Amino acid sequence: MTVLSNGPAPDLLRLMTYTVIGLVDEDADQPELLIAAIIEGEAATGEVTEHCGPDDRYARFCRQVPAASAEDAARQCHEQVAEEYECHAYPDWAATDQKLYQDFIFQFLSPNARAILAVLAQRPGRQYTGEQLAAITGMRNSKVVAGTFAHPGMLNFEVERTSFWSTGRAANGRCVYWLTDAQARLFRRSEEQDR
């Protein structure tokens, strides 16, 4: 498009705030941002759960970004998702990490996270669905279980370790959770020291 003007050139690079709302398909080979809406300005989003959809496949996404256009805001968010889900090869937790685990992970666990980990630590290697963990711990549903690990999950990256719990997909596609022997020992020792 050509803009004709006798006056000064328009400010084409003026940045505005855009709110980008969507879902991240975490089950795709390459996690993909599915944008539902781009709103000009800041939008109040209210409280949302961390995951949704069949078997908690999708992570909710809502970001406010400064951009020159809605298209630029979408591009930035696609790049952010690609970077955030980039594979980092952090080492697994080991017995020698007890102090690191105690100081930087265990002390920040919510009561819900501790309840879930206590169940998983009783039988290392046994896989539980979110629904099973919700029923055992008295939580409302599997979404609460999935959302419980949102904050602690970020702490793993702060200390450059893999997740201190294990997840996967059962044959029926449901998300399952478990602890390895090493993860269970770290949790149990931290629990004992905390008493």
LINLIN-V403551 format. One record per helix or strand of 2 or more residues. SS is the DSSP state (alpha for helix, beta for strand). FROM is the first residue (numbers start at 1). TO is the last residue. Records with the same first field share a line. If there is no record, write none. Layout:
SS->FROM-TO ; FROM-TO
This chain:
beta->16-25 ; 32-40 ; 51-52 ; 58-67 ; 128-129 ; 166-169 ; 175-178
alpha->54-56 ; 70-84 ; 95-104 ; 106-108 ; 111-122 ; 130-137 ; 142-158 ; 181-194
